[in-house]
């Protein structure tokens, strides 16, 4: 699982809208306890390719704080 954190709630909402428009399988979640970030929301994606996700966000000017891989993907 990949979790993207944000500095602001607005950035998290922009990510959610971007994901819906681009059919990315993911959703807004409360910030997991093991992560600290600027706002209390994160975006969860079931994926493995951190590089691809980072590149996509940067190419589309989606602001984020950090991208982390958590847990074990099935």
C-alpha positions in Angstrom: 0.0 0.0 0.0 1.2 3.5 -0.8 0.2 6.4 1.3 0.6 10.0 0.1 0.5 12.8 2.8 -0.3 16.4 2.3 0.5 19.8 3.9 -3.1 20.9 3.5 -6.6 19.5 3.3 -7.0 21.3 0.0 -4.0 19.4 -1.5 -5.6 16.1 -0.3 -8.9 17.1 -2.0 -7.1 18.0 -5.2 -5.5 14.5 -5.1 -8.9 12.9 -4.7 -10.3 14.8 -7.6 -7.2 14.0 -9.8 -7.6 10.3 -8.9 -11.2 10.2 -9.9 -10.6 12.0 -13.2 -7.8 9.6 -14.0 -9.3 6.4 -12.7 -6.6 5.8 -10.1 -7.8 3.2 -7.6 -7.4 5.0 -4.2 -9.2 6.9 -1.6 -8.8 9.6 1.1 -8.1 8.1 4.6 -7.4 9.5 8.0 -3.7 9.9 8.5 -2.2 6.6 9.8 -0.8 6.7 13.4 2.7 5.9 12.3 2.9 8.9 10.0 2.9 12.6 10.9 2.0 15.2 8.3 0.7 18.7 7.9 -3.0 17.8 7.7 -5.0 14.9 9.1 -5.7 13.3 5.7 -3.8 11.0 3.4 -4.5 9.3 0.1 -4.1 5.5 0.0 -3.2 3.6 -3.2 -2.8 -0.1 -3.7 0.4 -0.1 -5.7 4.0 -0.8 -5.6 5.7 1.7 -8.0 6.7 4.7 -6.0 8.7 6.2 -8.8 5.8 6.1 -11.3 3.4 7.6 -8.7 5.9 10.4 -7.8 6.4 11.2 -11.5 2.7 11.3 -12.2 2.0 13.7 -9.3 4.9 16.0 -10.3 3.9 16.0 -14.0 0.4 17.0 -13.0 1.4 19.6 -10.4 -0.2 17.7 -7.5 1.2 19.0 -4.3 2.0 16.5 -1.6 4.2 16.2 1.4 5.6 12.7 1.3 4.9 9.3 -0.4 5.4 6.2 1.7 5.0 2.5 1.2 3.4 0.8 4.2 2.6 -2.8 5.0 2.7 -5.6 2.6 1.0 -5.5 -0.8 -1.0 -8.6 -1.7 
